[in-house]
Amino acid sequence: GIGNITIIDDDSVELSNLQRQIIHNFKDLNKAKVKSAAEKIILLNNDVHVTTHQVRINKDNLAKFIENHDFILDCSDNFPTRFIINEICFLMQKPLIFAAVKGFLGQVSVFKPYLKNNPCYCCFNPNIVKEGFELPLSQKGIIGAVAGTIGSLQATTAIKEILEIGESLVGKILIFDLLQNNIRKVNLNKNINCQICKLQ
């Protein structure tokens, strides 16, 4: 059947974006990221139905965007957005396929906290930050090849979840230090003091 993908992002393509991904190029500078991404996806496979929303997600709008979706992929680059995605996925009982990158470091996990004793993202990272919070510039660097590697692993994880094959990352997180060639799989526990899981 036809696949359905929804892309949500309020940003436009900037020069600094080009080194860390392959979906935008120089011709896309200043174009809405959602439009640029949709164009490339359709060129790869025009059987895919792509919906775009050029908005910044918040607690009030995300639920309506994802209500008809089976899997949510968090590809965000900031903590406030990650916490919103986690909370709404928790409340709507949506599987959250998570990835994050910083420098040579990367993380990949799957969160299904609506299943018994399984953690949400906030069980793992309870430091909920305010909307205006940003990391210092010195901590925001991203190596393009690392983003590509972790993004590919996130996509592979999504395929495994869709097909229900292989070992699941629910309740686990893969942590990559590609500078030191160190890859760890760590078990995650539900945090009884988690502010999100207490909403249940």
C-alpha positions as a printed Julia matrix, in Angstrom:
200×3 Matrix{Float64}:
  0.0    0.0    0.0
  0.89   3.67  -0.11
  2.99   4.95   2.76
  2.16   8.14   4.6
  4.76  10.48   6.08
  4.1   13.74   7.9
  6.94  16.24   8.35
  6.66  19.02  10.93
  9.21  21.85  11.1
  8.91  25.63  11.27
 12.41  26.38   9.97
 13.94  27.3    6.62
 17.03  25.75   5.04
 20.23  27.54   6.07
 23.8   27.08   4.88
 24.8   25.48   8.2
 22.21  22.73   7.67
 23.8   21.41   4.49
 26.76  19.61   6.06
 24.68  17.48   8.41
 22.08  15.91   6.11
 21.42  14.94   2.51
 17.83  16.02   1.91
 18.59  19.72   1.29
 21.15  21.36  -1.01
 22.27  24.84  -2.15
 19.19  25.23  -4.37
 17.01  24.91  -1.27
 18.54  27.75   0.77
 15.81  29.88   2.39
 13.13  27.38   1.33
 10.9   25.89   4.04
 12.54  22.69   5.29
  9.26  20.79   5.11
  8.79  21.75   1.44
 12.36  20.88   0.51
 12.19  17.53   2.31
  8.84  16.62   0.77
 10.14  17.35  -2.74
 13.12  15.01  -2.27
 11.03  12.2   -0.76
  8.58  12.31  -3.67
 11.49  12.24  -6.15
 12.74   9.07  -4.44
  9.32   7.41  -4.31
  6.23   9.09  -5.69
  3.99   6.43  -4.14
  4.63   8.01  -0.73
  1.99  10.46   0.42
  3.76  13.35   2.18
  1.95  15.85   4.4
  3.79  18.91   5.68
  3.17  21.39   8.49
  5.42  24.44   8.62
  4.83  25.18  12.29
  6.67  24.88  15.57
  5.13  22.07  17.55
  3.66  22.68  20.97
  1.46  20.81  23.44
 -1.66  22.23  21.81
 -1.01  21.31  18.16
  1.06  18.1   18.11
 -1.78  15.75  19.07
 -3.88  16.62  16.02
 -0.88  16.17  13.7
 -0.03  12.66  14.92
 -3.43  11.19  15.83
 -3.6    9.08  12.65
  0.04   7.99  12.67
  1.42   4.66  13.85
  4.99   5.72  14.68
  6.53   9.03  15.69
 10.19   9.78  14.92
 11.81  12.49  17.02
 14.44  14.13  14.82
 14.42  17.4   16.75
 17.49  19.37  17.78
 16.37  20.91  21.06
 15.25  19.73  24.49
 11.93  21.63  24.8
 10.66  19.99  21.59
 11.84  16.55  22.72
  9.93  16.88  25.99
  6.75  17.96  24.17
  6.99  15.04  21.72
  7.56  12.62  24.6
  4.59  13.9   26.6
  2.13  13.86  23.71
  3.28  10.4   22.56
  2.83   9.18  26.14
 -0.68  10.61  26.41
 -1.71   9.28  22.97
  0.03   5.91  23.41
  2.17   6.35  20.31
  5.53   4.56  19.89
  8.33   7.15  19.97
 11.47   6.36  17.98
 14.11   8.68  19.37
 17.54   9.78  18.16
 19.88  12.56  19.21
 23.32  13.74  18.08
 25.98  16.02  19.53
 29.52  16.15  18.16
 30.7   12.55  17.8
 28.02  11.29  20.21
 24.68   9.73  19.36
 21.73   7.98  21.01
 18.91   5.83  19.64
 15.97   4.36  21.57
 12.28   3.43  21.38
  9.86   4.59  24.06
  6.54   2.83  24.72
  5.77   3.94  28.27
  2.12   2.97  27.93
  3.26  -0.66  28.11
  3.73  -2.02  31.64
  6.94  -0.94  33.39
  8.41   0.72  30.29
 10.1    4.12  30.61
  9.4    7.31  28.7
 12.09   9.75  27.56
 11.69  11.78  30.76
 12.37   8.7   32.88
 15.78   8.68  31.19
 16.24  12.46  31.07
 14.09  14.15  33.74
 15.69  17.59  33.31
 12.68  19.29  31.76
 13.86  22.68  30.54
 11.99  25.86  29.73
 10.9   26.78  26.21
 13.66  29.35  25.73
 16.46  27.02  26.85
 19.36  26.47  24.47
 22.68  24.72  24.82
 25.75  26.97  24.68
 27.07  27.34  21.13
 30.18  25.35  22.09
 27.96  22.31  22.79
 25.8   22.51  19.64
 28.32  21.25  17.05
 27.2   18.37  14.86
 29.46  16.26  12.66
 27.58  15.58   9.44
 28.69  11.95   9.12
 27.63  11.26  12.72
 24.17  12.71  12.07
 23.95  10.5    8.97
 25.02   7.41  10.9
 22.57   7.96  13.77
 19.8    8.98  11.37
 20.27   5.72   9.44
 20.11   3.77  12.7
 16.93   5.6   13.65
 15.42   4.71  10.26
 16.5    1.07  10.67
 14.93   1.02  14.12
 11.68   2.37  12.65
 11.66  -0.36   9.99
 12.2   -3.02  12.68
  9.33  -1.59  14.73
  7.0   -1.47  11.74
  7.82  -5.08  10.77
  8.04  -6.27  14.4
 11.37  -8.03  13.78
 14.69  -8.29  15.6
 15.51  -7.11  19.1
 13.48  -4.07  20.13
 15.07  -1.02  21.76
 12.06  -0.54  24.04
 13.47  -0.16  27.53
 17.0    0.18  26.16
 19.13   2.9   24.63
 22.07   2.59  22.26
 24.78   5.13  23.13
 27.47   5.82  20.55
 30.8    7.57  21.06
 32.13   7.44  17.53
 35.27   9.37  18.46
 36.33   6.58  20.85
 34.68   3.75  18.85
 32.56   2.93  21.89
 28.99   1.6   21.51
 26.95   0.63  24.56
 23.45  -0.76  25.03
 22.03   0.38  28.36
 18.83  -0.81  30.02
 16.44   1.97  31.02
 14.11   1.7   33.98
 10.81   3.42  34.6
 11.35   6.31  37.02
  8.68   6.22  39.72
  9.12  10.0   40.14
  8.75  10.79  36.43
  6.6   13.89  35.92
  5.16  12.49  32.68
  4.45   8.93  33.76
  2.63  10.32  36.8
  0.04  11.71  34.34
 -1.28   8.18  33.79
